[in-house]
Amino acid sequence: MVPQKNILIVEDDENVLSMMVKHLRKAGYNPVQAADGLEALRKLDEDNFDLVITDIVMPYISGVGVVSAFKKKRPHVPVIAMTGYGKEPEAAVVEKNADLVLAKPIRMSNLMSQIAVLIGPSRKEERP
């Protein structure tokens, strides 16, 4: 059996976070939540993730900081950054090696397609 793929979601908006968790679980992924950048960095040390999805503008440590710290530790693991603030934050995360930047509001169908491209289908999607 193919192991479930772990995805860290870093998002300070509870509504967005719960929506993403719901869709990822339904698709067969294992979402792990972090409400801010500080919590995300702690979780990065505790677990192995197949993908990180992070908001850019958050309290304590920004998504730019999360991308930078994560890519230093695990450069091969893809990171998706999300922003509702236009080109300046987008340029900052691209500079820190985010694999993809998506504009908010996020269309879940687009996000799910991009996840499948970056890490492959979920365990649920791999079943015959």
mmCIF file of the C-alpha atoms, coordinates in Angstrom:
data_MODEL
# 
_entry.id   MODEL 
# 
loop_
_atom_site.group_PDB 
_atom_site.id 
_atom_site.type_symbol 
_atom_site.label_atom_id 
_atom_site.label_alt_id 
_atom_site.label_comp_id 
_atom_site.label_asym_id 
_atom_site.label_entity_id 
_atom_site.label_seq_id 
_atom_site.pdbx_PDB_ins_code 
_atom_site.Cartn_x 
_atom_site.Cartn_y 
_atom_site.Cartn_z 
_atom_site.occupancy 
_atom_site.B_iso_or_equiv 
_atom_site.pdbx_formal_charge 
_atom_site.auth_seq_id 
_atom_site.auth_comp_id 
_atom_site.auth_asym_id 
_atom_site.auth_atom_id 
_atom_site.pdbx_PDB_model_num 
ATOM 1   C CA . MET A 1 1   ? 0.000   0.000  0.000   1.00 0.00 ? 1   MET A CA 1 
ATOM 2   C CA . VAL A 1 2   ? 1.257   3.468  -0.903  1.00 0.00 ? 2   VAL A CA 1 
ATOM 3   C CA . PRO A 1 3   ? 1.738   5.658  2.195   1.00 0.00 ? 3   PRO A CA 1 
ATOM 4   C CA . GLN A 1 4   ? -0.445  8.708  2.624   1.00 0.00 ? 4   GLN A CA 1 
ATOM 5   C CA . LYS A 1 5   ? 1.294   11.925 1.568   1.00 0.00 ? 5   LYS A CA 1 
ATOM 6   C CA . ASN A 1 6   ? 1.797   14.495 4.341   1.00 0.00 ? 6   ASN A CA 1 
ATOM 7   C CA . ILE A 1 7   ? 1.074   18.127 3.525   1.00 0.00 ? 7   ILE A CA 1 
ATOM 8   C CA . LEU A 1 8   ? 1.808   20.958 5.953   1.00 0.00 ? 8   LEU A CA 1 
ATOM 9   C CA . ILE A 1 9   ? -0.665  23.837 5.596   1.00 0.00 ? 9   ILE A CA 1 
ATOM 10  C CA . VAL A 1 10  ? 0.420   27.141 7.151   1.00 0.00 ? 10  VAL A CA 1 
ATOM 11  C CA . GLU A 1 11  ? -2.492  29.591 7.234   1.00 0.00 ? 11  GLU A CA 1 
ATOM 12  C CA . ASP A 1 12  ? -3.645  32.067 9.885   1.00 0.00 ? 12  ASP A CA 1 
ATOM 13  C CA . ASP A 1 13  ? -7.185  32.427 8.494   1.00 0.00 ? 13  ASP A CA 1 
ATOM 14  C CA . GLU A 1 14  ? -9.202  29.660 10.186  1.00 0.00 ? 14  GLU A CA 1 
ATOM 15  C CA . ASN A 1 15  ? -11.832 29.556 7.428   1.00 0.00 ? 15  ASN A CA 1 
ATOM 16  C CA . VAL A 1 16  ? -9.269  29.105 4.665   1.00 0.00 ? 16  VAL A CA 1 
ATOM 17  C CA . LEU A 1 17  ? -7.355  26.568 6.747   1.00 0.00 ? 17  LEU A CA 1 
ATOM 18  C CA . SER A 1 18  ? -10.411 24.417 7.507   1.00 0.00 ? 18  SER A CA 1 
ATOM 19  C CA . MET A 1 19  ? -11.531 24.495 3.861   1.00 0.00 ? 19  MET A CA 1 
ATOM 20  C CA . MET A 1 20  ? -8.099  23.351 2.682   1.00 0.00 ? 20  MET A CA 1 
ATOM 21  C CA . VAL A 1 21  ? -7.906  20.592 5.301   1.00 0.00 ? 21  VAL A CA 1 
ATOM 22  C CA . LYS A 1 22  ? -11.355 19.334 4.296   1.00 0.00 ? 22  LYS A CA 1 
ATOM 23  C CA . HIS A 1 23  ? -10.477 19.171 0.586   1.00 0.00 ? 23  HIS A CA 1 
ATOM 24  C CA . LEU A 1 24  ? -7.080  17.568 1.146   1.00 0.00 ? 24  LEU A CA 1 
ATOM 25  C CA . ARG A 1 25  ? -8.519  14.876 3.434   1.00 0.00 ? 25  ARG A CA 1 
ATOM 26  C CA . LYS A 1 26  ? -11.301 14.172 0.964   1.00 0.00 ? 26  LYS A CA 1 
ATOM 27  C CA . ALA A 1 27  ? -8.678  13.747 -1.762  1.00 0.00 ? 27  ALA A CA 1 
ATOM 28  C CA . GLY A 1 28  ? -6.749  11.233 0.359   1.00 0.00 ? 28  GLY A CA 1 
ATOM 29  C CA . TYR A 1 29  ? -3.860  13.383 1.585   1.00 0.00 ? 29  TYR A CA 1 
ATOM 30  C CA . ASN A 1 30  ? -2.843  13.801 5.238   1.00 0.00 ? 30  ASN A CA 1 
ATOM 31  C CA . PRO A 1 31  ? -3.022  17.549 6.006   1.00 0.00 ? 31  PRO A CA 1 
ATOM 32  C CA . VAL A 1 32  ? -1.169  18.878 9.056   1.00 0.00 ? 32  VAL A CA 1 
ATOM 33  C CA . GLN A 1 33  ? -2.161  22.353 10.265  1.00 0.00 ? 33  GLN A CA 1 
ATOM 34  C CA . ALA A 1 34  ? -0.096  25.290 11.497  1.00 0.00 ? 34  ALA A CA 1 
ATOM 35  C CA . ALA A 1 35  ? -1.768  28.606 12.357  1.00 0.00 ? 35  ALA A CA 1 
ATOM 36  C CA . ASP A 1 36  ? 1.375   30.740 11.933  1.00 0.00 ? 36  ASP A CA 1 
ATOM 37  C CA . GLY A 1 37  ? 4.977   30.625 10.804  1.00 0.00 ? 37  GLY A CA 1 
ATOM 38  C CA . LEU A 1 38  ? 6.380   29.885 14.261  1.00 0.00 ? 38  LEU A CA 1 
ATOM 39  C CA . GLU A 1 39  ? 4.166   26.819 14.670  1.00 0.00 ? 39  GLU A CA 1 
ATOM 40  C CA . ALA A 1 40  ? 5.092   25.750 11.134  1.00 0.00 ? 40  ALA A CA 1 
ATOM 41  C CA . LEU A 1 41  ? 8.818   25.807 11.885  1.00 0.00 ? 41  LEU A CA 1 
ATOM 42  C CA . ARG A 1 42  ? 8.262   23.636 14.978  1.00 0.00 ? 42  ARG A CA 1 
ATOM 43  C CA . LYS A 1 43  ? 6.264   21.136 12.919  1.00 0.00 ? 43  LYS A CA 1 
ATOM 44  C CA . LEU A 1 44  ? 8.915   21.086 10.197  1.00 0.00 ? 44  LEU A CA 1 
ATOM 45  C CA . ASP A 1 45  ? 11.361  19.732 12.777  1.00 0.00 ? 45  ASP A CA 1 
ATOM 46  C CA . GLU A 1 46  ? 8.882   17.116 14.062  1.00 0.00 ? 46  GLU A CA 1 
ATOM 47  C CA . ASP A 1 47  ? 7.650   15.526 10.851  1.00 0.00 ? 47  ASP A CA 1 
ATOM 48  C CA . ASN A 1 48  ? 8.492   14.690 7.257   1.00 0.00 ? 48  ASN A CA 1 
ATOM 49  C CA . PHE A 1 49  ? 6.335   16.433 4.706   1.00 0.00 ? 49  PHE A CA 1 
ATOM 50  C CA . ASP A 1 50  ? 5.853   15.758 1.029   1.00 0.00 ? 50  ASP A CA 1 
ATOM 51  C CA . LEU A 1 51  ? 4.658   19.335 0.423   1.00 0.00 ? 51  LEU A CA 1 
ATOM 52  C CA . VAL A 1 52  ? 4.278   22.633 2.286   1.00 0.00 ? 52  VAL A CA 1 
ATOM 53  C CA . ILE A 1 53  ? 1.511   25.120 1.478   1.00 0.00 ? 53  ILE A CA 1 
ATOM 54  C CA . THR A 1 54  ? 1.969   28.476 3.197   1.00 0.00 ? 54  THR A CA 1 
ATOM 55  C CA . ASP A 1 55  ? 0.304   31.840 3.314   1.00 0.00 ? 55  ASP A CA 1 
ATOM 56  C CA . ILE A 1 56  ? 2.797   34.667 2.891   1.00 0.00 ? 56  ILE A CA 1 
ATOM 57  C CA . VAL A 1 57  ? 1.456   37.313 5.286   1.00 0.00 ? 57  VAL A CA 1 
ATOM 58  C CA . MET A 1 58  ? 1.139   35.849 8.809   1.00 0.00 ? 58  MET A CA 1 
ATOM 59  C CA . PRO A 1 59  ? 1.980   36.734 12.399  1.00 0.00 ? 59  PRO A CA 1 
ATOM 60  C CA . TYR A 1 60  ? 5.349   35.949 14.048  1.00 0.00 ? 60  TYR A CA 1 
ATOM 61  C CA . ILE A 1 61  ? 7.181   34.521 11.034  1.00 0.00 ? 61  ILE A CA 1 
ATOM 62  C CA . SER A 1 62  ? 5.994   35.297 7.516   1.00 0.00 ? 62  SER A CA 1 
ATOM 63  C CA . GLY A 1 63  ? 5.510   32.773 4.773   1.00 0.00 ? 63  GLY A CA 1 
ATOM 64  C CA . VAL A 1 64  ? 8.709   34.107 3.214   1.00 0.00 ? 64  VAL A CA 1 
ATOM 65  C CA . GLY A 1 65  ? 10.537  33.065 6.397   1.00 0.00 ? 65  GLY A CA 1 
ATOM 66  C CA . VAL A 1 66  ? 8.842   29.657 6.340   1.00 0.00 ? 66  VAL A CA 1 
ATOM 67  C CA . VAL A 1 67  ? 9.833   29.072 2.701   1.00 0.00 ? 67  VAL A CA 1 
ATOM 68  C CA . SER A 1 68  ? 13.414  30.159 3.359   1.00 0.00 ? 68  SER A CA 1 
ATOM 69  C CA . ALA A 1 69  ? 13.844  28.001 6.490   1.00 0.00 ? 69  ALA A CA 1 
ATOM 70  C CA . PHE A 1 70  ? 12.184  24.968 4.962   1.00 0.00 ? 70  PHE A CA 1 
ATOM 71  C CA . LYS A 1 71  ? 14.136  25.097 1.700   1.00 0.00 ? 71  LYS A CA 1 
ATOM 72  C CA . LYS A 1 72  ? 17.412  25.285 3.666   1.00 0.00 ? 72  LYS A CA 1 
ATOM 73  C CA . LYS A 1 73  ? 16.506  22.078 5.530   1.00 0.00 ? 73  LYS A CA 1 
ATOM 74  C CA . ARG A 1 74  ? 14.745  20.177 2.750   1.00 0.00 ? 74  ARG A CA 1 
ATOM 75  C CA . PRO A 1 75  ? 15.424  21.770 -0.642  1.00 0.00 ? 75  PRO A CA 1 
ATOM 76  C CA . HIS A 1 76  ? 13.905  18.855 -2.577  1.00 0.00 ? 76  HIS A CA 1 
ATOM 77  C CA . VAL A 1 77  ? 10.427  19.186 -1.001  1.00 0.00 ? 77  VAL A CA 1 
ATOM 78  C CA . PRO A 1 78  ? 8.072   21.464 -2.961  1.00 0.00 ? 78  PRO A CA 1 
ATOM 79  C CA . VAL A 1 79  ? 6.513   24.567 -1.429  1.00 0.00 ? 79  VAL A CA 1 
ATOM 80  C CA . ILE A 1 80  ? 3.388   26.391 -2.594  1.00 0.00 ? 80  ILE A CA 1 
ATOM 81  C CA . ALA A 1 81  ? 3.026   29.978 -1.363  1.00 0.00 ? 81  ALA A CA 1 
ATOM 82  C CA . MET A 1 82  ? -0.311  31.816 -1.350  1.00 0.00 ? 82  MET A CA 1 
ATOM 83  C CA . THR A 1 83  ? -0.804  35.567 -1.364  1.00 0.00 ? 83  THR A CA 1 
ATOM 84  C CA . GLY A 1 84  ? -3.599  38.052 -1.548  1.00 0.00 ? 84  GLY A CA 1 
ATOM 85  C CA . TYR A 1 85  ? -1.198  40.988 -1.662  1.00 0.00 ? 85  TYR A CA 1 
ATOM 86  C CA . GLY A 1 86  ? 0.083   41.136 -5.218  1.00 0.00 ? 86  GLY A CA 1 
ATOM 87  C CA . LYS A 1 87  ? 3.510   41.086 -6.815  1.00 0.00 ? 87  LYS A CA 1 
ATOM 88  C CA . GLU A 1 88  ? 5.852   42.279 -4.042  1.00 0.00 ? 88  GLU A CA 1 
ATOM 89  C CA . PRO A 1 89  ? 5.285   39.352 -1.632  1.00 0.00 ? 89  PRO A CA 1 
ATOM 90  C CA . GLU A 1 90  ? 5.178   37.026 -4.628  1.00 0.00 ? 90  GLU A CA 1 
ATOM 91  C CA . ALA A 1 91  ? 8.638   38.152 -5.731  1.00 0.00 ? 91  ALA A CA 1 
ATOM 92  C CA . ALA A 1 92  ? 9.982   37.622 -2.210  1.00 0.00 ? 92  ALA A CA 1 
ATOM 93  C CA . VAL A 1 93  ? 8.854   33.984 -2.009  1.00 0.00 ? 93  VAL A CA 1 
ATOM 94  C CA . VAL A 1 94  ? 10.051  33.217 -5.523  1.00 0.00 ? 94  VAL A CA 1 
ATOM 95  C CA . GLU A 1 95  ? 13.452  34.561 -4.474  1.00 0.00 ? 95  GLU A CA 1 
ATOM 96  C CA . LYS A 1 96  ? 13.389  32.130 -1.525  1.00 0.00 ? 96  LYS A CA 1 
ATOM 97  C CA . ASN A 1 97  ? 12.705  29.236 -3.915  1.00 0.00 ? 97  ASN A CA 1 
ATOM 98  C CA . ALA A 1 98  ? 8.990   28.600 -3.569  1.00 0.00 ? 98  ALA A CA 1 
ATOM 99  C CA . ASP A 1 99  ? 8.010   26.163 -6.295  1.00 0.00 ? 99  ASP A CA 1 
ATOM 100 C CA . LEU A 1 100 ? 4.686   27.834 -7.006  1.00 0.00 ? 100 LEU A CA 1 
ATOM 101 C CA . VAL A 1 101 ? 2.885   31.027 -5.979  1.00 0.00 ? 101 VAL A CA 1 
ATOM 102 C CA . LEU A 1 102 ? -0.917  31.162 -6.094  1.00 0.00 ? 102 LEU A CA 1 
ATOM 103 C CA . ALA A 1 103 ? -3.066  34.278 -5.765  1.00 0.00 ? 103 ALA A CA 1 
ATOM 104 C CA . LYS A 1 104 ? -5.864  34.348 -3.213  1.00 0.00 ? 104 LYS A CA 1 
ATOM 105 C CA . PRO A 1 105 ? -8.691  33.596 -3.259  1.00 0.00 ? 105 PRO A CA 1 
ATOM 106 C CA . ILE A 1 106 ? -7.563  30.067 -4.032  1.00 0.00 ? 106 ILE A CA 1 
ATOM 107 C CA . ARG A 1 107 ? -9.663  27.911 -6.337  1.00 0.00 ? 107 ARG A CA 1 
ATOM 108 C CA . MET A 1 108 ? -9.549  24.483 -4.715  1.00 0.00 ? 108 MET A CA 1 
ATOM 109 C CA . SER A 1 109 ? -9.707  22.668 -8.062  1.00 0.00 ? 109 SER A CA 1 
ATOM 110 C CA . ASN A 1 110 ? -6.612  24.571 -9.219  1.00 0.00 ? 110 ASN A CA 1 
ATOM 111 C CA . LEU A 1 111 ? -4.793  23.917 -5.937  1.00 0.00 ? 111 LEU A CA 1 
ATOM 112 C CA . MET A 1 112 ? -5.568  20.188 -6.078  1.00 0.00 ? 112 MET A CA 1 
ATOM 113 C CA . SER A 1 113 ? -4.320  19.999 -9.685  1.00 0.00 ? 113 SER A CA 1 
ATOM 114 C CA . GLN A 1 114 ? -1.096  21.787 -8.765  1.00 0.00 ? 114 GLN A CA 1 
ATOM 115 C CA . ILE A 1 115 ? -0.540  19.489 -5.773  1.00 0.00 ? 115 ILE A CA 1 
ATOM 116 C CA . ALA A 1 116 ? -0.911  16.433 -8.010  1.00 0.00 ? 116 ALA A CA 1 
ATOM 117 C CA . VAL A 1 117 ? 1.637   17.911 -10.440 1.00 0.00 ? 117 VAL A CA 1 
ATOM 118 C CA . LEU A 1 118 ? 4.155   18.636 -7.656  1.00 0.00 ? 118 LEU A CA 1 
ATOM 119 C CA . ILE A 1 119 ? 3.896   15.450 -5.562  1.00 0.00 ? 119 ILE A CA 1 
ATOM 120 C CA . GLY A 1 120 ? 1.758   13.066 -7.559  1.00 0.00 ? 120 GLY A CA 1 
ATOM 121 C CA . PRO A 1 121 ? -1.734  11.832 -6.849  1.00 0.00 ? 121 PRO A CA 1 
ATOM 122 C CA . SER A 1 122 ? -2.953  11.044 -3.358  1.00 0.00 ? 122 SER A CA 1 
ATOM 123 C CA . ARG A 1 123 ? -3.165  7.473  -2.141  1.00 0.00 ? 123 ARG A CA 1 
ATOM 124 C CA . LYS A 1 124 ? -6.910  7.585  -2.813  1.00 0.00 ? 124 LYS A CA 1 
ATOM 125 C CA . GLU A 1 125 ? -6.324  8.580  -6.456  1.00 0.00 ? 125 GLU A CA 1 
ATOM 126 C CA . GLU A 1 126 ? -3.741  5.812  -6.967  1.00 0.00 ? 126 GLU A CA 1 
ATOM 127 C CA . ARG A 1 127 ? -6.207  3.001  -6.249  1.00 0.00 ? 127 ARG A CA 1 
ATOM 128 C CA . PRO A 1 128 ? -7.317  0.956  -9.279  1.00 0.00 ? 128 PRO A CA 1 
# 
